[in-house]
Amino acid sequence: MMGRIGKQWGLGEPIGRIWGLLLFEGSPLSQKEIAKKCNYSLSLVSPSLAFLEKMGLISVVGRRGKERLYRATSSFLEAFEKILNNFVQSSVEPVIELLSRTKEAGSERTKKRLEEIINEYKKAVILSNFFLWLIKTKKALSVRQLVKILKTHNVYAQTKKGSYQTPIVA
């Protein structure tokens, strides 16, 4: 399942699966142990571990002989937060900057269309930042507390599984 989530998040199935293994394992694992448990080659595990370490989702927590031991350092929610933040900074904001520079060279019709597209991207950044703020400020709450807050604002019923309507916050 974590492999599928990694794939959906744009990280790739092996990265998701390796991170999931480290997240659920509880004790540190070596690269060889990870490769064996995931049925992957060492040549696939190594760059996946480097990527996860760069993202701050795992870290080296010690050694067993010459082998480094890895452990997940982020919860699922923290990982989602980091990945969303990274996506906005590395993908969305550069597009806004590029389109802003490009729009000056076009016709009035092109400028107007590019401005509409830029505004959509800016909205995405604002909504992503709001969502990131929401995660940061509410992740310490229990599920029960969070549901209570959402019910108070008439959001919970609209965001339950199977209902894809836009939540309305009163």
VMD Tcl script that draws the C-alpha trace (Angstrom):
set ca {
  {0.00 0.00 0.00}
  {2.80 2.45 0.85}
  {4.33 1.68 -2.54}
  {1.09 2.82 -4.20}
  {0.99 5.94 -2.05}
  {4.60 6.72 -3.00}
  {3.68 6.31 -6.65}
  {0.62 8.57 -6.29}
  {2.71 11.22 -4.52}
  {5.13 11.19 -7.46}
  {7.96 9.57 -5.51}
  {7.80 6.17 -7.14}
  {6.68 2.83 -5.79}
  {10.08 1.68 -4.47}
  {10.59 4.86 -2.46}
  {7.10 4.60 -0.97}
  {7.57 0.94 -0.14}
  {10.98 1.44 1.47}
  {9.75 4.42 3.50}
  {6.67 2.42 4.54}
  {8.84 -0.47 5.67}
  {10.99 1.85 7.79}
  {7.91 3.66 9.10}
  {6.18 0.47 10.26}
  {9.23 -1.59 11.23}
  {10.05 0.34 14.38}
  {13.67 -0.76 14.60}
  {16.50 0.45 12.37}
  {17.34 -1.59 9.28}
  {20.44 -1.89 7.10}
  {20.36 -1.45 3.34}
  {20.70 -5.22 2.90}
  {17.79 -5.91 5.25}
  {15.65 -3.37 3.42}
  {16.52 -4.92 0.06}
  {15.65 -8.41 1.33}
  {12.35 -7.40 2.97}
  {11.22 -5.41 -0.08}
  {12.61 -7.94 -2.57}
  {14.60 -5.17 -4.27}
  {18.19 -5.07 -5.46}
  {20.78 -3.07 -3.52}
  {21.19 -0.87 -6.61}
  {17.53 0.14 -6.32}
  {17.52 0.55 -2.54}
  {20.60 2.78 -2.38}
  {19.30 5.77 -4.41}
  {15.87 5.39 -2.78}
  {17.45 5.71 0.66}
  {19.47 8.73 -0.50}
  {16.30 10.40 -1.77}
  {14.35 9.67 1.41}
  {17.24 10.99 3.50}
  {17.43 14.17 1.41}
  {13.68 14.69 1.88}
  {14.11 14.32 5.64}
  {11.83 11.28 5.82}
  {14.53 8.91 7.10}
  {17.94 9.22 8.71}
  {20.97 7.13 9.54}
  {20.67 6.28 13.24}
  {23.75 4.15 13.75}
  {25.89 1.38 12.39}
  {26.05 -2.39 12.60}
  {29.61 -3.17 11.63}
  {30.18 -1.30 8.37}
  {26.48 -1.09 7.51}
  {24.49 2.06 8.17}
  {21.16 1.63 9.91}
  {18.14 3.61 8.71}
  {14.96 4.63 10.49}
  {11.92 6.68 9.47}
  {12.05 10.12 11.08}
  {8.73 11.48 9.87}
  {5.19 10.37 10.52}
  {2.81 9.91 7.62}
  {1.32 13.37 8.19}
  {4.75 15.01 8.50}
  {5.84 13.32 5.26}
  {2.73 14.55 3.48}
  {3.46 18.05 4.77}
  {7.09 17.93 3.56}
  {6.16 16.55 0.15}
  {3.41 19.12 -0.39}
  {5.72 21.95 0.67}
  {8.48 20.64 -1.60}
  {6.05 20.33 -4.53}
  {4.89 23.94 -4.15}
  {8.44 25.27 -3.88}
  {10.01 23.17 -6.62}
  {7.17 22.90 -9.13}
  {4.39 25.46 -8.70}
  {6.33 28.60 -7.74}
  {8.84 28.23 -10.62}
  {5.93 27.94 -13.09}
  {4.44 31.17 -11.74}
  {7.81 32.89 -12.15}
  {8.29 31.56 -15.70}
  {4.78 32.50 -16.81}
  {5.15 35.97 -15.28}
  {8.30 36.57 -17.33}
  {6.75 35.09 -20.48}
  {3.49 37.05 -20.47}
  {5.19 40.34 -21.35}
  {6.24 39.01 -24.77}
  {2.80 38.02 -26.06}
  {-0.22 39.69 -27.58}
  {-2.92 41.22 -25.37}
  {-4.99 38.06 -25.72}
  {-1.99 35.92 -24.73}
  {-1.19 38.22 -21.80}
  {-4.76 37.97 -20.54}
  {-4.78 34.17 -20.82}
  {-1.40 33.87 -19.09}
  {-2.61 36.14 -16.29}
  {-5.60 33.83 -15.78}
  {-3.29 30.81 -15.62}
  {-0.89 32.61 -13.24}
  {-3.81 33.46 -10.96}
  {-4.87 29.80 -10.87}
  {-1.33 28.80 -9.88}
  {-1.27 31.54 -7.22}
  {-4.56 30.23 -5.83}
  {-3.02 26.76 -5.67}
  {-0.08 28.15 -3.69}
  {-2.38 30.02 -1.30}
  {-4.58 26.95 -0.76}
  {-1.52 24.72 -0.33}
  {-0.09 27.13 2.23}
  {-3.43 27.18 4.04}
  {-3.51 23.38 4.05}
  {0.10 23.26 5.31}
  {-0.80 25.71 8.07}
  {-3.82 23.57 8.94}
  {-1.65 20.45 9.16}
  {0.96 22.21 11.33}
  {-1.56 23.70 13.73}
  {-3.91 20.73 13.97}
  {-1.64 17.66 13.79}
  {-1.24 17.55 17.57}
  {-4.98 17.01 17.94}
  {-6.46 13.55 18.29}
  {-8.69 12.26 15.51}
  {-11.69 12.74 17.82}
  {-10.76 16.39 18.51}
  {-10.21 17.11 14.82}
  {-13.55 15.56 13.84}
  {-15.26 17.64 16.55}
  {-13.75 20.85 15.12}
  {-14.75 19.89 11.59}
  {-18.28 19.02 12.68}
  {-18.55 22.38 14.45}
  {-17.83 24.08 11.13}
  {-20.06 21.71 9.13}
  {-17.07 20.37 7.20}
  {-16.81 16.77 8.43}
  {-19.91 15.37 6.70}
  {-18.83 16.88 3.40}
  {-15.28 15.49 3.56}
  {-16.08 11.91 4.66}
  {-15.03 9.08 2.36}
  {-17.21 8.93 -0.73}
  {-18.26 12.58 -0.65}
  {-16.15 14.72 -2.93}
  {-17.99 17.99 -2.54}
  {-16.02 21.11 -1.76}
  {-15.98 21.61 2.02}
  {-17.76 24.73 3.24}
  {-16.33 26.39 6.33}
  {-18.89 28.53 8.15}
}
mol new
graphics top color blue
foreach p $ca { graphics top sphere $p radius 0.5 }
foreach p [lrange $ca 0 end-1] q [lrange $ca 1 end] { graphics top cylinder $p $q radius 0.2 }
display resetview
